[in-house]
């Protein structure tokens, strides 16, 4: 409803509210401007003048997210009020009575069933208009009941959080809801029920420190303020002025805590795509329609022609070769980018998300090098920091939970070498990603699409099947570095490349990979359409074969594959130079 402290209408009493409603004008409490009420409503309760998104009540949220404004409310548990007989300026029972009269709801949680994109879904809303969405016994019980209902119905659960935190009038009984609601999330996880959290303005305290930050996918609504302790408390505690964007949705995205920041009007369409993948909806094979960037056919990379091996190095690094996001846009439908490691940051060098690979719902991840000066700096030339590898681990576990195949497209000179990366545990992050890839109980296809450099590449290269584009390379170190170290002169880089046996053909002869994917004549950079068609089919064929094997057996078979690797290699034939 519109009346209330955070409704967007600056009213002090019911009479003034009724008068404003009759006049059909409201005053935005953010910009202080008069706004026509119909414009405000049609704009999803966002001020059309300043863009401030105000609290929506449960009915408004349900209408926004469910198909055709059609939903059925689910009965929630009830229990005696005021367990502590709490009194401050007024008794707690009177505060509850006032909140119920003002909102029309019994407590802060309201749950309903409906469909989103045709998919039956449960939405549980923590209502910011009811005592600031504070969490007490009834709210905690309702969240638990909502989760149990979603499990019983075998349908996804979406939690819409809007709260100031735990309810002070219930003290320790409120605090215990943090543990109880986390138990409910664990039950959803055990039952492999998708759990998506929508963080709205504001979401703070014990709510963020429990169920609201544990989603399989965490979505922050644009403009939302999200945190644990309030800004004022932190500034008083540390005696410092905080950044202007502190605890905003964008701030949390940059620091790896949420997967995406989404405007209110786009929430439903984004949820439809996410739910379609997580619930294994059927999709036809995606038509690949891409345009190959124009290149100078007469331009030849410096060093080309010294020998076959170094020619492959230069082809693998060609600046017009397709990169991870190019493959995503060409091959994958209903793509949703998922961000952050949930610990420190979003690393643009390691990209990942969910979508339909050639009609197959999957988790897809890989390094992105960038193409322009700006994007290369953003993606750090495809060299991830620890948080990038920890994001990869998170996405692998997401795939395992929902029995989605993992497709990794690796293309990197290596993990980023920097002091900050070392401080945050680069070696551990790479090692743990290798370990996770070997351990997950779901089909895993890894493809070397360009430059497979060192541990940074193998971190996402331990698949059940490892494929390699024809002109890709795989090596422990760049041939230039190898020449500088062993030959003491960089000019021997082509000699080093040949000696290292780093081509796709070499990998097949050493049984390091399972299949070579053909590239167009001249290399992948000459025909993106053909390259992507070949890649799409090769990967989907391998996924379909792997899906015939029980998922419980896949880690054991994967382990055997890598244990056998390199044991029977006596000598790799040396190829003649040009």
N, C-alpha and C positions, 0 to 999 in steps of 0.2 A: 504494500500500500504506500501511498505517497506521504502520509503524515509521519513525522518522526525526525529525530536528530540528524540522521544520515540519509534521509530520503531524497535530498536534492531540493526540497522546498523549505524555505526559511520561515517556519511558523512556530508560534509559541503555544497555541491552544487550538482546540477543535473548532471553535467558532470562527477564528481567523482562517483556518484551513477551508472550512465550508464556503466562506466568502470568496476566497481565491479560486476555489474549484468552480463556483458558479460563474465567475468572470472568465474562466478558462485561461488564465495566465498564472504563471509561477515565477518565482524569483530564484535563480540559481545561487546556491550558497557559495559556489566556488568563484564565479566571476561577477556576482551581484547584478546580473542583467535579467530583465524580464524576458521570459520565453513563452511562446504559445504552447499550451499543454499538449495539443495534438502533435506538434512537431517533436516535442520531447518524447512522447510515447512512441511515435513512429520511428524515432531514432534509437530505439531500444533503451530508453531512459538514460540517454547520454545528452548532455547539454549541447545543442547544435551550435552554440556560440563559442564555447571554450573547450569542448571535447571531454569534459569531466564525466566519467562513468559512475553513476550513483548506484546504491544498493538496490537490487531487485528482490521482491518478495518471492516465495516459492512458486506461486501460481505463474508469475511473470517468467521465471526461469524455466519452468516446465513447458510453457507455451513457446518459449524461445528455442528449446532444444529438442523436444519431441516432435515427431511427424504430425502435421495437420492439427496442431494444438490439442491432440487427443492423448489422454493419460488417465490412469486410475490410481487414486491415493491408497497407500498401504497403511493399515492401522499400526500405530506405534505403542510400545508399552507405557503403562502409567504406574505411578507409585506415590506414596504419601509425600507431600511437600514439606519443606523446611525440617530436615532431619536434625539440625543442630539448634533449632529454635533461635535462629540468628536475628539480631536486631542491631541496626546501625542508627541512622537518623530516623528511619522508619523500619518496621518489621519486614523481613524477607517475604512473608506471605502476602503482604500488601504490594510489594514490588512485583511479585509474580502475577497477582490479580490485575495490576495495571498493565503489565506487558500483554497479558492474555486479552484484555479488553481492547487495547490499542491495535493489536495485530490480528486477532481472531484465531491464533494458534495456541495450542496447549503448552508447547515448549519450543526450543530452538531448532529441533530437527523435524523435517517433513520429508517423506519418501513417497515416490510414485513409480509405477511401471508404465512403459509405453514403448514405442519403437523409434529408433534413430537410423535413417536410411534403410528402413524395413527390418532392422535387427532388434529383437526384443531386448530391452535394457532397463535396468533399475537405476534411478537417479535419487540420491540422498542429498538433501540440502541443509546446510547449517545456516540458519536464517539470521543475518546481521541485524534485523529489525527487532528481534526478540532478545532483550537484554544484551545487545551487542554480540549476539551469537555465542555467548559464553557457554562453556561446557560443564554441565553438572551431571548428576546421576541419570536423569531422564534422557538427556542428550546422549550420554554414553551408551545407555541401554538401547536407545533407538538406532545408533550407528551399528551396534553389534547385531541387533535384530535385522537391520537392512542388509548387512553382509550375509547373514544366515539365509535370508530370503533369496538373495541373488544366487547363493550356492544351491539352494533347493530348486530354483527355477533354471539353473544352469545358464545364466545370462550375465553379461557384463554389468559391472557396477561403476557408476560415475559419482564421485563425491564432489559437491560444490561447497567449498569452504569460505566462510566469511565470519570472522570471529576476533574478539579481543583477547581470547585465551580462556583459561580455567575460571570457573565461577567462584568468586571469593566467599560468597555466603555459604558455600558447602565445603570449604577448606579442603581437608585431606581426602574427603570423599570425591571431590572434584578432581584432585590430582591423580587419584587412582584410575580415572577414566583414560589417562594417557596410556597406561598399561593395558587396560581392558580393550580399548579400541585397536591397539596394536595386535592383540590376540586375534581380533576380527580380521585384520589385514592378513595375518599369517594363515588364517583359515582359507581366505580367498586364494592366497598363493598356493597352498597345498592342494586346493581343488582346481587349480589352473584356470581360475576365473579372472578375466581381464579387470583390472582395477585402475581407473583413470581419475586423477585428481585435477579439479579446476580451482585454482587459487584466485580469489577475487579480493577486492578492496573492502576492508582491510583483513588480513589474516595474520595473527600474531600468537605469541605465548605457547601454552601447552598444546594448542591445536597444531601449530607448525612443527612442534617438537614431538609429534606422534603421527597419527594417521594421515595428516595432510601433506607430509613430505615423503610418503612411502608408496606413491603410485608407480605402476608399471610405466606409465607416462604421466609426467607432471606438466600441466598447462597453466601458464599465468595469463590472466586477462590483462589486456593493455591498460596501463595506468594504475594497476594494483600495487598497494604497499604490502610487503610481506617480510616478516622477520620473527625473531624470538623476543628479545627485549625491545622496548620502544625506543625511538630515536632520542627522546628527551632523557630517558634513563641512562642510555649509553653515553651521551654527551656529558651528563653530570658525573658519571662514574669515571670517565677517562680524561675529563677536563679538556676536551678537544672538539673543534667544530668538524662535523662529519660532511662528506661530499654531498652535493645537492641531490644526486641520484641515488643516494644510499637507501637500501631496502626497497627499491622500486623493482618492478617486474623485469626491466631491462638489466638492472644491476644483478639480479639473481641469474639471469641468462648468461651474462658475461662470466659469472663465477661458477657456472656449471651445475646450478641447483635445479633448473627447470629445462624441459626439452624445447619449449617454444613459448613465445609471447604472441597472443592472438587477439585481434580486435573482437569485440563482443559480437558484431554482425557476422563474423566468419567462423564462430565457434562450432555451429552445427555442421557445416560442411567439412570442417577439419575432423570432427569426431566421427563423421560417417566414413571417412577414408581410413582412419585408425582402426575402427571397429571391424571394417570389412576385412582387413588383413589379419587381425588378431583372432577373428572367429572363422577364418578360412572360407570366406565367401568365394564363389566361383567367378572367374573373369576370363573372357576370351584372350587369346594371345594378342599382345600389343603390336600394332602395325608400326614398324620402324620407318620413320620418315625423317632423314637428317640431310643436311647440306654440308658437303666438305668445304672447309675454308679454302679460299684461293691461295695458292702458293706460287712462287717463282720456280718453274720446272727446271730452269737452267742453273739455279743456285745450288751449289754443292757444299755440304758441310766441310769445314777444314779438317783434313786428315782422312777424308773418304778415299778409299782405294788402296790403302796400305796393305790390308789383308782382310779376309772375310770376318774374322772375329771383331776387329775394331770397327768395321763397317756396321756390324750389328749394334755395337755400342752407340754409335752415332744415330742409327735409325731408332733405337729405343729412346733416345733423348730428344728426338726431333721435336721442335717447338710446336709443330702443328699436329702432332700425334694426339688422338683422343685421350682425355684424362677421365678421372672417376666421374665427375659430375656430367661430363659429356655422355658417358655411357648410361648414366641414370636417366637423363633427359631423353635419350634415344630409345632405350630398351624398357624401362620400368614405367608402369602405369600406377596411378593412385599413390604416388611417392609422398612420404612424410619424413622430413628430416628430423632426427632426434639428436638433441645436443646435451653436452655436459657429462662430467664424470661423477656428479653428486658430491664431490669433495673439494674441488678447487677452481676449475675453470672449464670453459668450452674451448676446445682446441680445433681450429678450422683445418689443420693439416690432416687430421683423421676425421673423415666424414662417415656418417652412417645413418640408417633409418630403416623404414619398412615400406613395402610396396609389392607389386605383382611383377615378378620377373618372368616375362614370356607367359603370363597367365598363372604363374605359381606364386602364392603368398610367401614372402621371404623377408629375412633381415639381410640387408646389403651394407657392406662397409668397405672402406678403402682409403688410401691416401690420395689427396688432391693437390696437384702441383700449382695450379693457377696458370693463367695465360697472359694476362697483362701485368704491367709493373705493379699495379695496386693489388691485384688478386694473388700474385706470387708472394708479395709481402704478407698478405693476409693469411695465406695457406702455408707460409714458410717453406715454399718450394717442395711441399710434400714430406717434410721431416717433422714428425710429431714429437711433442713433449710428453712427459709421463701421463698427464691427464688425457691425452689422446688415446694412449694404449689402455688406460683404465676405462675410458668410454667404450672402447672395443670389447673389453671384458664384460661390461654391463650389457651391451647389446647381444653378445653371445649367450649370456644367461637368459635374457629376454626371449631369444629364439628357442632355447631349450625348454623354457617354461611352457611356451605355446606350441611346441613341436613344429616350429617354422625352420626350414633349411637356412643355413648361413651361406651367403655368397660373399667372398672377399676378393677385391680387385686390388692387388698390391702393386705399387709403383712409387718407389722412393729410393733416394740415394742412401738412406739410413735414418735412424733415430736422430733427433736434433742434438748436436753436441754443444752444450752451453753450461755455464756454472749453475744457473737456476734449475736446469733440468737435472743436474747431478744432485742438487740439494733436495729436490722433490722425489728422488728415487728412480732415475731413468732405468737403471739396470733391473731393479725389482719389477718395475712396470712391464718391461719387455718380457722378462722371465715369466711373470704371472700370466701374461697374455698367451704365451706359448702353452703354458700349463692349462689354461682355460680352454684353448682351442682343442687340445688333445683330450680333454675331459668331457666336453659337452655331449649330451645324448640327443643329438639331432643331426641330420645330414649336413655336411660341411664341404663345400666346393671352393677351393682357392685358385685364383687365376693370376699369374704374373702377366700383367698387361703392358709392361714397359721396363722399368729399371728395378730389378730386385736386389736391393743393396743391403747386405749384412743382416744383423739381428733385427733391424728396423723393418725388414721385409718378412723374414720368417716368423715374426711375431704373429702375423695374420696369414701365415702360409702353411699351417699344419692341418690341412684338410684331409678328408677321406679320399678325395681326388684332387690332385694338383695339376692344373693345366697351364699352358704357357703359349702366348702368342708367338708366332714364327720369328719375329724380329726382336723379341724381348731378350734381356740378359739377366743372369743370376750370379752374384759373386759376393765374396766375403769383404771385398774392398774394391774401390774404383781402380781400374787398370792404371790410371795416371798416378794414383797414390802408390800403387804396387811398384811401378817403375821407379818412382822417386826414392822409395825405401830400399828396394833390392838391387836395382840397376844404378842407383844414385843419380839418375837422369830421367827427367820426364819424357824425353824424346823417344824412349823405348816403350811408350805406352801401348803401341800396337803389338809389339813383341810380347809384352806382358799379357795383353788381352788373349792372344793366341795360346800362351802357356797356361793361362788360368782355366781354359775350357769353360767358358761362361755362356755359350749360346744354347738355344733351345735343343738343337740336335745333340750337343754335348750332354745336356741334362737327361735326354731320353736314353742315351747310351750308358749313362751312369745310373739309370733307373731312379733319378731324383724326382722326375715328373711322370705323369701318366699319359699325357696326350699333348700334341702340338696343334694349335689352332691356326689354320692357314690365314695369311694376310694377303691383300691384293698385291699385284705386281708393283714393286716400288716401295711398298710399306703401308702400314695402316693409315698414315697421314695423307695418302693419295686418294683414299675412297672410304670415308667413314661409314657409309651405308653398308657396303659389303663386309667391312670389319665387324660392325655391330651385329649384322645378321648371323655371321659365323659364330661370334661369341655367344649370342643369345641362345642359339640352338645347341651348341656344345655344352653349355652349362645346364640348360634345362634337361637335356638327355641324361647327364650324369645325376642330376637330382632325382629324376624318375627312377633310375636304377637303384640309387641308394635308398629310396623310400620303400623298396621291397624288403630291406633288411630291418629287423626289429631294432628300435632305437637303443635298447639296452645293450646290444652287441656292438654298436658302432665304436664306442671308445676303445674296446678291446681290439677290434680289427684295425683301428687307426693306430694304436700303439704298436701292434705287430708290424704294420706297414713301415713305420719309421725305425723300429728296431732292426728290421732286415736291411734297411737302406745303408749303402756304402760297404756292406760286408763282402760282397762278391765282386768288387771292382779291383781288377788286377792292373789293367792298363787301358787308358782311353786313347784311341788312335789319334795321331797328330795330323791335322789337316795341312795340306800344302797351301802356302801363301799365294796370292795372285801374282 
